[in-house]
Amino acid sequence: MNAKPQHVLVVDDEPDIRELLHLTLSRMGLEVTTAEDLGDARRALQSGGFSFCLTDMRLPDGNGLDLVEEISERYPNLPTAVITAHGKIEDAVYALKMGAFDFVSKPVDLAVLRKLVNTALKIRKEEPDEVLHAQNKLSGVSDSALDKLIGASPAIEQCKTMIAKLARSQAPVLVSGDSGSGKELAARLIHDLGPRADGPFIPVNCGAIPTELMESEFFGHKKGSFTGAAADKDGLFQAADGGTLLLDEVADLPLHMQVKLLRVIQEKAVMPIGAREEVPVDVRILSATHKPLKPLVEEGKFRSDLYFRLNVIELHMPGLQERVEDIPLLANRFLSDISRQWEGEETPLISDEAMEHLKQHNYTGNVRELINILQRAITMCDGKVIQPADLLLEHVDLNEPGPAEEADKPDDESLDSYMEGIEKKMLEEALRNARYNKTRAAEQLGISFRSFRYKLKKFGIE
């Protein structure tokens, strides 16, 4: 007995486009329902049973974005793509922010549309936990894939929840965080838990490619297009076709490549050096950076249009200072992994005092630094228990007051002046912890952005 075909809703007010889309999707073996405006679409959705929705932006009785927002709220497991006017990158970005799965530009490239639909249909329309299970089964990833992100702190649990949601979208994601905080791991999990899991995951360090070779590395070249081009070569975008391309350290991209990258993202096609026509590519773009991009945009070192295209959704990976409670779990897990990799004897334990030193250490390299410290400790440890001296850390006075413990107020200082000094220190510390992202710093302090901005001005903090 043949399985029932999946049901697709197409919303467009132009009869010829509806007919073209109906014919194309029907030939893919799909059941298609068409609607010419928001009213028709809403009535159709009430019947349920849809696996995918494709809507135009401009409709006679409203905006397709209204439909995207409604579907995101009422039918969160229904992927929705939008049809945007050619060159309207702002519309596409806004649609993705509203919850759209992906977009396709007019005139609709039917090959691109078919790939988009096939990707969307890989996501099962069930309850969220069932969806995740179905995706994992499809991709060969276990249901415990997110356990690769070790930790149980609120900060890391929030990351896991966010990653599971991002895996169901095709929206570009900017993964931010300090060096060693797990940005590439997060990007790989977004890929592994999503409908592209059976495609390639290609990470590239944008700062490691020589400027003169960058265009060839990204987009490929034709034989004879320049000295040394002895054969045709595919670029990284072609290598990632059907999968995910991670642009690591994207802040290091030179301006001339930023322009070309923006066009590729918008047109979903690359132009190899020496080629006469563009080559379509079906790639999800993820990017990562340890440098805040907004200041670079303000300085003219990073294009604002590319910034808004890449930063549709930001995923912040917390550093160890933001999840100190995870350090014991991380340390014990890494000790076990290191001992197994080094084929040593039984895994050493960490004394309580040594663990306190690890928790109070100021990590500049985050998880990567913790691993290095533990590798060093295993080497230095004489017995079966790691002691503080084996860590080779700077001296830590465990009785020294922490950041929240302030010295007594000097006798000659007024209470107002003393309290203002504490408030200023808290503002400066929040800024540093948020890597000078004012919005995030305000959230950490639990105050409004307007109030935070006023306090910065009050204390003259730049």
PyMOL commands that set and color helices and strands:
alter all, ss='L'
color gray80, all
select helices_A, chain A and resi 15-26+38-46+64-74+89-98+110-121+128-139+145-148+154-166+183-192+211-219+236-239+250-252+255-267+293-298+304-310+320-322+324-341+352-360+366-380+388-391+415-433+438-445+449-459
alter helices_A, ss='H'
color red, helices_A
select strands_A, chain A and resi 7-11+31-35+50-56+58-59+62-63+80-84+102-105+173-176+201-205+244-248+269-270+279-280+284-289+313-316+349-350+385-386
alter strands_A, ss='S'
color yellow, strands_A
deselect
rebuild
show_as cartoon
